């Protein structure tokens, strides 16, 4: 575990240019962008055709067309009459004025593209030359806490003030004038002054978590209208974003219930991640990544966390099923930042974090260590005279080495990002570049990343929108990390350096233990490790003019990953153990040129995703309908080329290192590659009645090239319902409850638990285990043949996960407390894994499709807004989840005839138990000299582990093994 300390610094980031073609595209698009004329946002043309519709339904349509979000009190609009209006291509502001012309409401535009709906105040006729008096009061939040820094302004004047630390204010005004109270995060409130000179005001939080916009399959929706289970994290302008996280997953830790994020053991490493437990026995259990609405085949390490606006975790079948293929393990939807309306914004962010090894093992010092090792060697080797001369000399001189201190250090993480963004009525742009550097707590373990992101979205006409996103990242993991395991086992008297010049001794202790710093920075080894990611995401949206609410969107994402691994071991790496001072002489090391070797591993993955999306969104009175049809195709191609070389004796030197493999006597080239194609068709319907009752239904048909001929296609269904109970009239007396939604969903998802060509039988040549022939007529000449090394299975098909989810989402005490609860059950059938087969087939194992794994769980989260002031926000989030994973079936065999299905002990799979079982003997101590009976029965020597006898039979046998634990946590608080 690492402790992280952050501090803000300023610096100059290192910026690398995009490839020439991408730069040209971005230059043209930005040139077009900045030539657009800015138009007032509320002059945008909208259309509205409603009859007897609720205010909420009307506002939803206007929000979809204008891009504005509306803030209002849900209880206020319940009593507002329904609206009937027919307008086409009218200014947004005029349409709003018509909507509220005869209603007791009014609206206020804000700069952040929000419109506040509030009660219309009856104008007060002020007498001429009013007498100003002193008005004073206190402003508090809904919990009674005083609010500091609230702006108090007399409307229509420049007179005003701000509240102090106790929430108190004083202002000169006249009876009949209106005070306006504004504070960040709270609804703006107005108060008409009367004869009372003491004014006390309570401000309400401006919105509920249920009003958040979340990403769902091929679109977005508000959480309050969503029937599925989703966890969200807003990174834009969030304190979480200030931490120097190199990966967005680090920011998600502890933020979303049911999301299990592992730890990393190297700089820049990407942690393992699972949503709601392990579904597949041997297949992929990683969630699907969706970037800006399109399936992303890269890594989250390619995306700088500072470029991310929101992350939505889709956990249940209803929310994830729309992505069909590979969504059985859930979906992580990442939305990157966009420009905001107004003047261009230029920003620079810098942070530095420090790491240290928490709970570092405390190693024994010299004589303590020597006593323990002497006792061990006395029993195993019959002697204690084993220290090397160098160790004896160090012991006599009192010199000790704390090896863990030599291989560890204070880790440092640095982040630098610069961005420019903005938006007008017709253009939206965002451009950023960043540099990240991480030196971990292990010497030699390091990572740096350069990332560039450019986004532009243009409204060309009223019915056509075009956008382009281009991204590039370069990750560098080069270097050799110190060997911590070797440091923990090393003798404290071991010789670290062989001379006064700081040259390392390769074998400080025994020949089996190499110096933990060997190869780190001593010219005995080279390591280069680079990963490049290029991506280009384009989209176009056509709003069909002659059908209100109908649109067509096309997405096309190109993604390419290039990986370069280079390793080289110089002849100096192979120096031998001994006491001779000539071991390190150039003439001696020259003799190891035959051992010198290296390799270059180049890998390339090219992929594309092509989506065609038709959407129809319409409100008919109290009925709101959203229909989505999708046809999608994705393709990926993987290529690998490994060139290796060894034995440089003939060449006479290795001065070129990795770049000199062509000088080696023995040269090899290995090629590998595969292709994968997926096709999917989706239909989805979202229906809402009276903003209280919600239904979602979807059907998806998916095809995958990796499966057998007769099992490439599969159908997946999902449905969900929700009830916003607080919109019912009988809930009005319960004023402490601001919002509550009950929900239930059921659905199926597919998982591709198989690599390409996994259904086919494979053939190998002689070099890989094939057959060699030698004929009598050509003695000494070898002929190489081919042989089959694996038995294919053309019946392999989709792993299918069927699941249900039930729960509620709520807001309490003036949107101060948000509480969510979910319970779920999921079963995954037709598991794909390797099973044993009769040897008479000529093979021992083959891939099979069978078995079932269940996951049951509970998730809960509570978020409290403790302080909400203009200058300070403090909120607390509590999350808890518990997952019960169980293997229900494996092979369906009962070979021992005990009436229950057999376990797979060899692979630690047990019926009725969780996956990841740790199976073995239970150690109860150390064998002592007086354990004569145990020694006689087991043959164990004193000092060896002592195990518990579970079956009661003499001795320790395989029947005494048990499940000791599991390699994965199944709950977190």
Buried (B, 14 or more C-beta within 10 A) or exposed (E): EBEBEBEEEEEEBEEEEBEEEBBEBBEEBBEBBEEBEBEEBBEBBBBBBBEEBBBBBBBBBBBBBBBBBBBBEBEBBBEBEBBEBEBEEBBBBBBBEBBBEEEEBBBEBEEEBBBBBBEEEEEEEEEEEEEEEEBEBBBBBBBEBBBBBBBBBBBEEEBBBBBBEEBBBEBBBBBBBBBBBBBBBBBBBBBBBEEEEEBEBBBBBBBBBBBBBBBBBBBBBBBBBBBBBBBBBBBBEBEBBBBBBBBBBBBBBEBBBBBBBBEBEBBBBBBBBBBBBBBBBBBBBBBBBBBBBBBBBBBBBBBBBBBBBBBBBBBBBBBBBBBBBBBBBBBBBBBBBBBBBBEEEEEEBBBBBBBBBEEEEEBEEBEEBBEEBBEEBEEEEEEBEEBBEBBEEBBEEEBBBBBBEBBBBEBBBBBBBBBBBBBBBBBBBBBBBBBBBBBBBBBBBBBBBBBBBBBBBBBEEEEEBBBBBBBBBBBBBBBBBBBBEBBEBBBBBBBBBBEEEEEBBBBBBBEEBBBBBBBBBBEBBBBBBBBBBBBBBBBBBBBEEEEBBBBBBEBBBBBBBBBBBBBBBBBBBBBEBEEEEEBBEEEBBEEBBBBBBBBBBBBBBBBBBBBBBBBBBBBEBBEBBBBBBBEBBBBBBBBBBBBBBBBBBEBEBBEBBBEBBEBBEEEEEEEEEBBBBBBBBBBBBBBBEBBBBBBBBBBBBBBBBBBBEEBBEBBBBBBBBBBBBBBEEEBEEEEEBBBBBBBBBBBBBBBBBBEBBBBEBEEBEBEEEBEEEEEEEEEEEEEEEEEEEBBBBEBBBBBBBBBBBBBBBBBBBBBBBBBBBBEBBBBBBBBBBEBBBEEEEEBEEBBBBBBBBBBBBBBBBBBBBEBBBBEEBEEEBEBBBBBBBBBBBBBEEEEEEEEEBBBBEEBBBBBEBBBBBEBBBBEEEEBEEEBEEBBEBBEBEBBBEBBEBBEEEEEBEEEBBEBEEBEBEBEBE
